[in-house]
């Protein structure tokens, strides 16, 4: 089993419920085992500003899947949750987005799959939840905790657990 870290986000529908479902669909306990989950964060839209805020979170998993197979599983879960990549606006509204942030210590730069995620260090909406579950993780020579401390976190709100 290989450790991997994924970022999830969405802003269409009941995003917290949809993302809970995404984690459940993704982590079957066999090929993908959930080892940590951050809190949910309400974040301002990124890229395309005129849309609702997003809910974002990160998970740590142990997986028996190869990186391409993990990506395929993530995209299948997105599809099950109503995402239509073919007809959506880049960085626009979506029910669920699942990105592989890091896969073990691998570096992959192939068509359709780049790991570590190429825009990780620009995105507070990924770094804050990732720092919550893996502050000492080093990606591309940089500790997640340090990277999270160096980005603009304006407008990002850590949400309380549901039911509290």
C-alpha positions in Angstrom: 0.0 0.0 0.0 1.2 3.5 -0.9 0.3 6.7 0.9 -1.4 9.3 -1.2 -3.0 12.7 -0.4 -6.1 14.0 -2.3 -8.0 17.2 -2.3 -11.7 17.4 -2.8 -13.9 20.3 -3.5 -17.3 21.3 -4.8 -19.8 24.2 -4.9 -23.0 22.8 -6.6 -25.7 21.3 -4.4 -25.2 20.3 -0.8 -21.4 20.2 -1.1 -20.7 18.9 2.4 -23.0 15.9 1.8 -21.7 15.4 -1.7 -18.1 15.4 -0.5 -18.8 13.0 2.4 -20.3 10.7 -0.3 -17.2 11.2 -2.5 -15.0 10.0 0.4 -17.2 7.0 1.0 -17.3 6.0 -2.7 -13.5 6.5 -3.1 -12.3 4.8 0.1 -13.6 1.2 -0.2 -11.3 -0.1 2.6 -9.7 -2.5 0.2 -7.9 -0.8 -2.6 -8.1 2.6 -1.0 -8.1 2.9 2.8 -8.8 6.3 4.5 -6.2 7.2 7.1 -7.0 10.9 7.8 -9.6 13.5 6.8 -9.5 17.2 7.4 -12.3 19.4 8.5 -14.4 21.0 5.8 -13.4 24.6 4.7 -15.6 27.2 3.0 -13.4 28.9 0.5 -13.8 31.7 -2.0 -14.0 30.7 -5.7 -10.6 30.4 -7.4 -10.0 31.0 -11.1 -13.6 32.0 -12.0 -14.8 34.4 -9.4 -18.5 34.7 -10.2 -19.7 31.5 -8.6 -20.7 30.2 -5.2 -18.0 29.6 -2.5 -16.5 26.1 -2.5 -16.3 23.5 0.3 -12.8 21.9 0.3 -11.1 19.2 2.3 -8.2 16.8 2.0 -7.8 13.2 2.8 -4.8 10.9 3.3 -5.2 7.3 2.1 -3.2 4.1 1.7 -3.8 2.6 -1.7 -3.0 -0.5 -3.7 -3.9 1.3 -6.9 -1.3 2.7 -9.3 -1.4 6.5 -9.8 -3.4 6.2 -13.1 -5.8 3.8 -11.5 -6.3 6.1 -8.6 -7.0 8.9 -11.0 -9.5 6.8 -12.9 -11.3 5.9 -9.6 -11.4 9.6 -8.6 -12.8 10.6 -11.9 -15.4 7.7 -11.8 -16.5 9.0 -8.4 -16.8 12.6 -9.8 -19.0 11.2 -12.6 -21.2 9.3 -10.1 -21.7 12.5 -8.2 -22.9 14.4 -11.3 -19.7 16.0 -12.6 -19.6 16.5 -16.4 -16.1 17.4 -17.3 -16.9 17.6 -21.0 -19.4 20.5 -20.6 -18.1 22.4 -17.6 -16.2 25.7 -17.5 -12.6 25.4 -16.4 -12.4 26.3 -12.7 -16.2 26.8 -12.8 -19.0 25.3 -10.6 -18.9 21.6 -10.0 -20.5 19.0 -7.8 -17.2 17.3 -6.9 -13.6 17.7 -7.9 -11.0 15.2 -6.7 -7.3 15.9 -7.3 -4.3 13.7 -6.4 -2.0 16.1 -4.5 0.8 13.6 -3.9 1.4 9.9 -4.4 4.1 8.5 -2.1 7.3 10.3 -3.1 6.7 9.8 -6.8 7.0 12.6 -9.4 4.9 12.1 -12.5 4.6 14.4 -15.4 2.5 12.7 -18.1 -0.4 13.7 -20.3 -3.4 14.0 -17.9 -1.5 13.2 -14.7 1.0 15.5 -12.9 2.0 14.6 -9.4 2.7 16.4 -7.1 -0.2 18.6 -8.2 1.3 21.5 -10.3 -0.6 24.3 -8.6 -0.5 23.0 -5.0 1.6 25.8 -3.6 -0.6 28.5 -5.1 -3.8 27.1 -3.4 -4.6 28.0 0.2 -7.8 26.0 -0.2 -5.7 22.8 -0.5 -2.8 23.7 1.7 -4.9 24.6 4.8 -6.8 21.3 5.0 -3.6 19.4 3.9 -1.6 21.0 6.7 -4.3 19.9 9.2 -3.8 16.2 8.4 -0.1 16.2 7.2 1.8 19.2 8.4 5.2 17.5 8.2 4.6 16.1 4.8 7.3 17.3 2.4 6.3 17.8 -1.2 8.8 19.1 -3.7 11.3 19.9 -1.0 8.8 22.0 1.0 7.0 21.1 4.2 3.2 21.5 3.9 3.1 23.4 7.2 5.5 26.1 5.9 3.7 26.3 2.5 0.3 26.8 4.3 1.8 29.6 6.4 3.0 31.4 3.4 -0.2 31.7 1.3 -3.0 34.2 1.5 -5.8 32.6 3.5 -8.3 35.6 3.3 -11.9 34.5 3.1 -11.2 30.8 4.1 -13.3 29.5 7.0 -12.8 26.3 8.8 -16.2 24.8 9.3 -17.2 23.0 12.5 -18.1 19.3 12.3 -21.7 18.8 11.2 -24.1 18.3 14.1 -22.1 20.6 16.5 
